C-alpha cells in the first residue's frame, strides 16, 4: 500500500530525476513542494530502489494540540 | 539492512483491562425550548445600560412580558417567510440580513414565538449580554486595557492572510463573516475530500442553508483555533486580527507539508501567516525533520509559520539524560489502549550522538530480553498478540544514531499484562557526548513510568522544534467560563502561571524553543455546530455558539493573530525579525521570572502593543 512520503534528492541528483524515478516506481500524487522537497505516495517496498538517489521520510500523523 | 524474523513470544490471555483514558463526554442534550430559554434569560436581567445596548430591552422585573424585546440571531432558509412574519414590526423591532440565510433581529418575545413556528427557520438563538470572551486573553496580551475596552492598537490584520491547517471549519459561524455578512475566507482546501479546492463563491454556495458545508468541522478544533486568530466580532468575542482574510485547510493530519505549501502558494505576494496547532514526537527534535526544513525554505519576508509547542509536559512521553561509560538505566513503558477501539501501537525513538554508543534492549512484560541490533540492522519478532520491530540506523541530518522500537498489537483485545511493563534498558558503552533522548511518537499511545530519566523538559514537539517557525507555549489567563451547565471554573490552575500541560523546551540540540508564551487556558471562541466538542456540556455553550477549551493549540492562534497585525504594519517582515521583536517586547512578571528565556514561557509572555511598537 502506498504511504505518503517526503522525498529529498541526494546531492548530485535533481528534483526532475527523482520525480521521473518516482513515477517509474508507480508512485502516486507526486508533486514538488519546494526545490529539494517532493511529496509522493510510494509503496514501502519501493523505498530501497529510491535510496541511491533520494532520502525518503514517511509522513507522520499529527495530533491537534 | 539485515533482517531477522523470529517468533519468540507466547503470552497468555487472561483478562481485559479497563479503558485507561476517558474519551470526551458525549451526552444527549435535553430538548430545551428556545422560548423558555428566552424567558429564563430575560428573567435574569435587570435594567441596565448594557442590557439596553446589547442584550434585552425592557426587562424591568423578574417576570418577562410578551412585549419585552430580545436580540436574536436567526438562520432561515426562506428569507421571505421570515420577512412576512415581521412585516409590520412593532416599536423597537428590527430585522437585518447578515448574509444568505442569516439574520440579526430585535423582536418582541411574542413575535419571536411566532418566528419560531415558521418552518423555514432552522435555528434561533439569543444574543448574549455578557462577554464570555477572549477578553482576559486580549488584556493579557495588551490588546485591550480592560476586558470590554477598545483595542489599543490600530492594526486589525487588514490585507493580511491567515492560513489555518486544522480539523475543519464551521463557516456558518458569524465569526467567519465580516460586518456585511460576507465570508472572509478566500480559499479552502479539503484534504479529507480528495484535495478539493473551494473559492469564496464555492463556499458561499456550499454554506448556504441546505448546502454541502465543504470543510465541515466534525471535531470542533479548527473552528475554535481559526476564530481566536481572526474571528469577527460576535457577542463580545473578537479574534486578534478580525480584518484579516482566511486561507483554510481541512487537513488529513498527514499531508501538512502540502497544506502549508498550498497556503503560501495561494497567498502569492500577499503577507501570510500560517497557524499549525498540530504536532507529533516522531523525530530527532533538533529541527532536522524534512517538514521542518521545508518550513525553513517556505518562510521568508511576509511568510511566517507559527506552531504549537505541544501539551505533553506531564504525559511521560519523554526520557533523557547524560550517561558516563558503563552506566545503565532501565525505564518501564506502558502501552495505552486506544480510545477509538483500534489495536494499540506504540513507537519509541531514541537518539544519541554518532560519537557515542549505547546498548539498548527491550525486555518484554514476560521477561524476554531482546537486544536492539547493530547499526544498519533491523530485527522483527512476533507473537499472537504483538509484533515487535527493533532497529538502529544512522541519522545523517544531525550526525545522530536513531534507535527505534515498534510495538504493534494485532488486536484491541489485549490483557493488561501484555500492555504494561515493557522495560527499555539503556547501557552506555562510549560517551563523547553521553546524552540519550527518547520519545513516544505522540501522546495517548504509551507512557513511561516515573523514573529519573523522565523529563518535562524537551517535551516540545515537531514541527515546533524547527528553525523556521515561531513555537508557542501556553499560560493561564482565566479559570472561569460559562457553558451549557452554567458557570464553570477550575481552581487547579493559577491565572498568570504557565499551563501545566504546556510542553517545555529546549530542543534536543539545545535551542531556545518555545519562543513565546500566550494565553491558552481557558479560551472562549467559536463553537462548530454539531461537532464532537459541541457535546461537551462543561465547555460548550451551544446556544451562544461558543466553546471554552485549552491547549497550546489555543495559544498559538493568539500569536498568529499578533503576527498578522505585525505584517499589516510591515508586509515584508522576516521570521527572524518577528522572532527578535517578540523576544525583545515579551512581558516578564512574577510568574515568568526575569530570565531571558525559560523552558516553559520561552522569552516571556507576548505583548501585542510592545511588539507592534517595535515594528
Interface residues (C-beta under 8 A of the other chain):
Chain A: X4 X6 X8 X31 X33 X34 X35 X36 X37 X39 X55 X57 X59 X60 X61 X62 X63 X64 X65
Chain B: X166 X167 X219 X221 X251 X253 X254 X255 X256 X257 X258 X261 X277 X278 X279 X280 X282 X283 X289 X290 X291 X293 X294 X297 X298 X308 X309 X310 X311 X396 X441 X442 X443 X444 X461 X462 X551 X552 X553 X556
